[in-house]
Amino acid sequence: MRKGGKAYFAASLVAQGSALARYVILARLLGEEQLGLAAMLILTAQFFDSISDTGSDRFIVQDAAGDTPMMQKVVQSALAARGLLIAIALAASSGLLAGLYKQPDLRWALVAVGLAPLIGGLVNLDLRRVQRQSDFRPESLAILVSESVSLVATSVAALITRDHTAVIYGLVLRAAALVAVSHLTAKRSYAWGFGRAEARAFSVFAAPLFLNGFFLFLGSQGDRVMIGSALGPAQLGQYSAVLLLILYPTSVASRFLIGIHLPNLSASRLEPAALEDARQRLGSQTLILSATLVIGFTLAAPIFVPLLYGARFGQPLQIIALIAVLQSTRFMRFWPTTVAVGSGNSVIVLLNNIARMVGLPLALLAFNQFQSLEAVIAGFIVGEFVALAAALLLLKRAGDVQLREFRRTGYYLALCIASVAAAWSLQAGDVVAGDILVGTVLVIAGGILFAERRTLVETSDFIRQRLRHKT
């Protein structure tokens, strides 16, 4: 029986809400340039976290021997060593990174931000081990406490310092709170240890994640790194403010899709009819949500960006539409990658992230040619579509999708092109062309809804059944 499942979902929502609230507060108190410098610190910390990812928390849950005391000691030792190495790497490369960002004042801030992974490496993984028995209560409490502490600490620090170093206090105290709760709720005492067999099993699991983490970071954060280094901290601060408004909803939606569909796909691997049904349902829901994100964010962001952050964070309509397409396409990719994992073809996930790298040189070439934010975003969008197509082609080759399923990508691509073109025309003041293109967007959206009407009917029936059950 699952314990704390609802609390875990609530904690995830609180985490996303706290992250957005932190960014809104920082934007209001610091302004776009200091906010951009704070984003550079966070991006750098995320880079070292990604390239050193060992999957220790997941390994404890899924490995057959993950419940043994020795395995827990081995993994906790590796986690602590990882935190120490990240802190050393940040300190050693701080001067180089500050030069890359063209911000020499960031050097000591980069050293200080290393305290967060150093402290976080001391977490007691018992809060993950108990999830083997479907007990999510310890981690739910840890998330709630650490995110709340981080929000308060960041806000107070921003009021006092009025500069980018405010995020350091939030990151460090969040790590400290997480570690404290993990030890207070643990049933098993914290310890380090070494066992040859356990270390070998963990190494086999962790090794592929290092390479994947590097490509995953460049694919998901490369746009912000390039914008920060090429266009400066102020532009990065404005861009990140808009991006985060769609990033958090897509993060919640992607976790929902993976959590719901991955078990069904895995359980249906030996039943072709059931697997086909599960795959079609995932593809249909992903397409509908992706299209909704593109249209909804393009319409809502011009209202909510200045309302939340202030008028100086407002962006042209075509920038908002491009950001909507970029993040929605990243979300769309969860369809083929989830099918790949559910079918046991995990190598497709790595190849998919490698394919995304096409966006990096394209963005560089586009920026050198046009010297604009639109050019950078467009380059990364192309990379995401290349990755989406590559994943589907690899799945087709493996026999895990059918050629007719590619039509969803065609519908989505047409919607994205029409949405960006409409936004660009309206921003330029070409009302006639803008109206025609808006009509085109509505026609394509209607076509998507008609093509995926089965999913809409199933969703409607599900909601009605739940409402009847509650009454």
C-alpha positions in Angstrom: 0.0 0.0 0.0 1.4 3.4 -1.0 2.0 5.7 2.0 2.3 9.5 1.4 1.6 9.4 -2.3 -0.7 12.5 -2.1 1.8 14.2 0.1 4.6 13.5 -2.4 2.5 15.0 -5.2 1.7 18.0 -3.1 5.4 18.4 -2.1 6.3 18.4 -5.8 3.8 21.2 -6.5 5.2 23.1 -3.6 8.7 22.7 -4.9 7.7 24.1 -8.3 5.7 26.9 -6.8 8.6 27.8 -4.4 11.0 27.9 -7.3 8.8 30.3 -9.3 8.1 32.4 -6.2 11.9 32.7 -5.6 12.5 33.9 -9.1 9.6 36.4 -9.0 11.0 37.8 -5.7 14.5 38.0 -7.1 13.3 39.7 -10.2 11.4 42.3 -8.2 14.2 43.0 -5.8 17.3 42.7 -7.9 16.4 43.6 -11.5 17.3 41.9 -14.7 21.1 42.2 -14.6 21.6 40.8 -11.0 18.9 38.2 -11.8 21.0 37.2 -14.8 24.1 36.8 -12.7 22.1 34.7 -10.2 20.9 32.5 -13.2 24.6 32.1 -14.2 25.4 30.7 -10.7 22.5 28.3 -10.8 23.3 27.2 -14.3 26.9 26.5 -13.3 25.8 24.5 -10.3 23.4 22.5 -12.5 26.1 21.8 -15.0 28.4 20.1 -12.4 25.4 18.3 -10.9 24.4 16.9 -14.3 27.9 15.7 -15.4 28.5 14.0 -12.1 25.0 12.4 -11.8 25.4 8.8 -10.5 21.7 8.1 -10.1 22.3 7.1 -6.5 18.8 7.9 -5.3 17.2 5.9 -8.1 19.7 3.0 -7.7 18.7 2.6 -4.0 15.1 2.2 -5.1 15.4 -0.1 -8.1 18.4 -2.4 -7.4 17.7 -5.8 -6.0 20.3 -5.3 -3.3 19.4 -1.6 -2.6 17.8 -2.5 0.7 20.9 -4.0 2.3 22.9 -1.9 4.8 26.2 -2.4 2.9 24.7 -1.2 -0.4 23.3 1.9 1.3 26.7 2.7 2.9 28.5 2.3 -0.5 26.0 4.6 -2.3 26.1 7.2 0.5 29.9 7.2 0.3 29.7 7.8 -3.4 27.2 10.6 -2.9 29.4 12.3 -0.3 32.5 12.0 -2.5 30.5 13.5 -5.4 29.5 16.5 -3.3 33.1 17.1 -2.3 34.4 16.8 -5.9 31.7 19.2 -7.2 32.8 21.8 -4.5 36.5 21.3 -5.5 35.7 21.6 -9.2 33.7 24.8 -8.7 36.5 26.3 -6.7 39.2 25.2 -9.1 37.3 26.4 -12.2 35.8 29.6 -10.8 38.3 31.9 -12.5 37.9 30.2 -15.8 34.1 30.2 -15.6 33.9 33.9 -14.5 36.0 34.7 -17.6 33.7 32.7 -19.8 30.8 34.7 -18.6 32.8 37.9 -18.8 31.9 38.6 -15.2 35.1 38.5 -13.0 33.0 39.4 -9.9 31.4 36.0 -10.1 34.6 34.1 -9.1 34.1 34.1 -5.3 30.3 33.5 -5.7 31.1 30.4 -7.7 33.3 29.1 -5.0 30.7 29.8 -2.3 27.9 28.0 -4.3 30.0 24.8 -4.0 28.9 24.6 -0.3 25.4 23.5 -1.5 26.6 20.2 -3.1 29.2 19.7 -0.4 26.4 19.7 2.3 23.9 17.9 0.1 26.2 15.0 -0.4 25.7 14.1 3.3 22.0 13.2 2.8 20.8 10.0 4.5 19.4 7.9 1.6 17.0 6.1 3.9 14.4 8.5 2.7 14.8 6.9 -0.7 15.3 3.3 0.5 11.8 3.2 2.2 10.2 4.0 -1.2 10.9 0.4 -2.0 8.0 -0.3 0.4 6.0 2.6 -1.3 6.6 5.0 1.7 7.0 8.5 0.3 6.5 10.3 3.6 10.1 11.1 4.5 11.0 12.5 1.2 7.7 14.5 1.0 8.6 16.1 4.4 12.2 16.8 3.2 11.0 18.5 0.1 8.4 20.6 1.9 10.8 21.8 4.6 13.8 22.4 2.3 11.9 24.3 -0.3 10.2 26.4 2.3 13.5 27.2 4.0 15.1 28.0 0.6 12.2 30.4 -0.3 12.5 32.3 3.0 16.3 32.4 3.0 16.5 33.6 -0.6 13.9 36.3 0.0 15.6 37.6 3.2 19.0 37.5 1.6 17.7 39.4 -1.4 16.3 42.1 0.8 19.6 42.5 2.6 22.2 42.0 -0.1 20.3 43.3 -3.2 22.6 41.3 -5.4 23.0 37.9 -7.0 24.6 36.3 -4.0 21.1 35.9 -2.5 20.7 32.7 -4.3 23.7 31.2 -2.6 22.0 31.5 0.8 18.9 29.8 -0.6 20.8 26.9 -2.2 23.0 26.2 0.8 20.2 26.4 3.4 18.0 24.2 1.2 20.7 21.6 1.1 21.2 21.8 4.9 17.5 21.5 5.5 17.2 18.5 3.2 20.1 16.7 4.9 18.7 17.5 8.4 15.3 16.1 7.6 16.8 13.0 6.0 18.7 12.2 9.2 15.8 13.0 11.5 13.4 10.7 9.7 15.8 7.9 8.9 15.2 4.4 10.4 18.7 3.3 9.6 21.8 5.2 11.0 23.9 7.1 8.5 27.3 5.5 7.6 29.8 5.1 4.9 31.3 1.8 3.8 32.8 -0.2 0.9 31.9 -3.6 -0.5 33.5 -4.9 -3.6 30.4 -6.5 -5.1 28.2 -3.5 -4.1 30.6 -1.0 -5.6 30.8 -3.0 -8.8 27.0 -3.1 -9.2 26.7 0.6 -8.5 29.5 1.5 -11.0 27.8 -0.5 -13.8 24.6 1.4 -13.1 26.2 4.9 -12.7 28.7 4.9 -15.6 26.4 5.5 -18.5 24.7 8.4 -16.6 27.8 10.5 -16.6 27.8 10.8 -20.4 24.0 11.2 -20.6 24.1 13.9 -18.0 26.5 16.0 -20.1 24.3 15.8 -23.2 21.2 16.3 -21.1 22.5 19.6 -19.7 23.6 21.0 -23.0 20.3 20.0 -24.6 18.1 21.5 -21.8 20.2 24.4 -20.6 22.5 25.2 -23.6 20.2 28.1 -24.7 20.6 29.9 -21.4 24.3 29.3 -21.3 24.7 30.8 -24.8 22.4 33.7 -24.1 24.3 34.5 -20.9 27.7 34.4 -22.5 26.7 36.1 -25.8 24.1 38.6 -24.8 25.0 39.3 -21.2 23.3 38.8 -17.8 20.5 41.3 -18.3 19.2 39.5 -21.4 19.7 36.1 -19.6 17.6 37.4 -16.7 14.8 38.5 -18.9 14.9 35.3 -21.0 14.9 33.1 -17.9 12.0 34.9 -16.3 9.8 34.1 -19.3 11.1 30.6 -19.8 10.5 29.6 -16.2 6.8 30.4 -16.5 6.4 27.6 -18.9 9.2 25.4 -17.6 7.4 24.6 -14.3 4.0 23.6 -15.8 5.8 21.3 -18.3 7.9 19.8 -15.5 4.7 18.9 -13.5 3.0 17.6 -16.7 6.0 15.5 -17.7 6.3 13.8 -14.3 2.5 13.1 -14.5 2.8 11.5 -18.0 5.9 9.4 -17.1 4.4 8.3 -13.7 1.1 7.2 -15.3 2.3 5.8 -18.6 5.7 4.2 -17.9 4.3 1.4 -15.7 1.6 0.6 -18.3 4.1 0.5 -21.1 6.4 -1.7 -19.2 3.6 -4.1 -18.1 2.3 -4.4 -21.7 5.6 -5.3 -23.4 4.5 -8.9 -23.9 1.0 -8.0 -25.1 1.1 -6.3 -28.5 -2.5 -5.1 -28.4 -2.2 -3.6 -24.9 1.2 -2.1 -25.8 -0.3 -0.5 -28.9 -3.2 1.0 -26.8 -0.8 2.3 -24.1 1.5 3.9 -26.7 -1.3 5.5 -28.6 -2.8 7.0 -25.4 0.6 8.5 -24.5 1.2 9.9 -27.9 -2.3 11.4 -28.1 -2.1 13.0 -24.6 1.3 14.4 -25.3 0.3 16.0 -28.5 -2.8 17.6 -27.0 -0.9 19.0 -24.0 2.0 20.2 -26.3 -0.4 22.1 -28.5 -2.2 23.5 -25.5 1.1 24.8 -24.1 2.1 26.5 -27.4 -1.2 28.3 -27.8 -1.9 28.9 -24.1 1.6 30.3 -23.2 1.7 32.6 -26.3 -1.6 34.1 -25.2 -1.0 34.2 -21.5 2.7 35.2 -21.1 2.3 38.8 -22.4 -0.2 39.3 -19.6 1.6 37.5 -16.7 5.2 38.3 -17.4 4.9 42.1 -16.6 2.3 41.3 -13.9 4.7 39.0 -12.0 8.1 40.5 -12.8 7.4 44.1 -13.8 7.2 45.9 -17.1 10.9 45.8 -17.8 10.8 42.0 -18.2 8.3 42.2 -21.0 9.3 40.6 -24.3 8.2 40.9 -27.9 5.4 38.5 -28.9 7.6 36.5 -31.3 10.1 35.8 -28.4 7.3 34.5 -26.3 6.0 32.3 -29.1 9.5 31.0 -29.8 10.0 30.2 -26.1 6.6 28.4 -26.1 7.6 26.3 -29.0 11.0 25.5 -27.6 9.8 24.3 -24.2 6.7 22.6 -25.6 8.9 20.6 -28.1 11.1 19.5 -25.2 7.9 18.3 -23.5 6.8 16.6 -26.8 9.9 14.5 -26.7 8.8 12.7 -23.6 6.4 10.8 -25.8 9.1 8.8 -27.7 11.6 8.7 -24.9 9.0 7.2 -22.5 8.1 4.6 -25.1 11.8 3.8 -25.4 12.3 3.3 -21.7 9.0 1.3 -21.3 10.2 -1.0 -24.2 13.6 -1.5 -22.7 15.4 0.5 -25.4 17.1 2.9 -23.0 20.0 3.5 -25.5 17.5 5.5 -27.6 17.3 8.0 -24.8 21.1 8.6 -24.9 21.0 8.8 -28.8 18.1 11.2 -28.5 20.1 13.6 -26.3 23.0 13.3 -28.6 20.8 14.3 -31.5 19.7 17.4 -29.6 23.3 18.7 -29.9 22.5 19.7 -33.5 20.8 22.7 -32.0 24.0 24.1 -30.4 26.0 24.7 -33.6 22.9 25.8 -35.4 22.2 28.4 -32.7 25.8 29.6 -32.8 25.7 30.0 -36.6 22.3 31.7 -36.4 23.6 34.1 -33.8 26.7 35.0 -35.7 24.5 35.7 -38.8 21.7 37.7 -37.1 23.0 38.7 -33.7 19.6 38.3 -32.1 17.8 36.3 -29.3 15.3 35.0 -31.9 18.2 33.4 -33.8 19.5 31.6 -30.7 16.1 30.2 -29.7 15.3 29.1 -33.3 18.6 27.1 -33.5 17.7 25.2 -30.4 14.2 24.6 -31.6 15.6 22.9 -34.7 17.7 20.7 -32.4 14.6 19.6 -30.4 12.7 18.7 -33.6 15.7 16.8 -34.9 15.8 14.8 -31.6 12.1 14.2 -31.8 12.3 12.8 -35.3 15.4 10.8 -34.5 13.7 9.1 -31.5 10.7 8.2 -33.5 12.8 6.8 -36.4 14.8 4.7 -34.0 11.6 3.4 -32.4 10.2 2.7 -35.8 13.4 0.7 -36.7 13.0 -1.2 -33.4 9.3 -1.9 -34.2 8.0 0.1 -31.2 6.1 2.7 -33.2 4.3 2.6 -36.5 4.8 5.0 -39.4 1.2 6.4 -39.1 2.1 7.7 -35.7 4.5 10.2 -37.3 1.4 12.3 -38.3 1.3 13.7 -34.8 4.7 15.3 -35.3 3.4 16.8 -38.6 0.4 18.3 -36.9 2.5 19.7 -34.1 5.1 21.2 -36.5 2.4 22.9 -38.5 0.9 24.4 -35.4 4.3 25.7 -34.2 5.2 27.3 -37.5 1.7 29.0 -37.7 1.9 30.2 -34.1 5.3 31.8 -34.5 4.4 33.4 -37.8 1.2 34.8 -36.3 3.1 36.3 -33.3 5.7 37.8 -35.6 3.1 39.4 -37.9 1.1 40.8 -35.0 4.2 42.2 -33.4 5.2 43.9 -36.6 1.7 45.4 -36.9 0.6 43.4 -40.0 -2.9 42.8 -38.7 -4.2 41.2 -41.9 -1.5 38.6 -42.1 -1.7 38.1 -38.3 -5.5 37.5 -38.4 -5.1 35.0 -41.3 -2.4 33.1 -39.4 -4.3 33.1 -36.1 -7.2 31.5 -38.1 -4.7 29.0 -39.4 -3.6 28.2 -35.9 -7.2 27.6 -34.8 -7.9 25.3 -37.8 -4.8 23.2 -37.1 -5.7 23.0 -33.4 -9.2 21.9 -34.4 -7.7 19.3 -36.6 -5.6 18.0 -33.7 -8.6 17.8 -31.4 -10.6 15.9 -34.1 -7.8 13.5 -34.8 -7.3 12.8 -31.1 -11.1 12.8 -30.2 -10.9 9.4 -28.6 -8.5 10.8 -25.9 -10.8 13.7 -25.3 -13.8 11.4 -24.8 -11.8 9.1 -22.5 -10.7 12.1 -20.4 -14.2 13.5 -20.3 -15.6 10.1 -19.1 -12.8 9.8 -16.5 -13.6 13.3 -15.1 -17.3 12.5 -14.9 -16.7 9.2 -13.1 -14.5 10.9 -10.6 -17.1 13.6 -9.9 -19.8 10.9 -9.5 -17.5 9.0 -7.1 -16.9 12.1 -4.9 -20.6 12.9 -4.7 
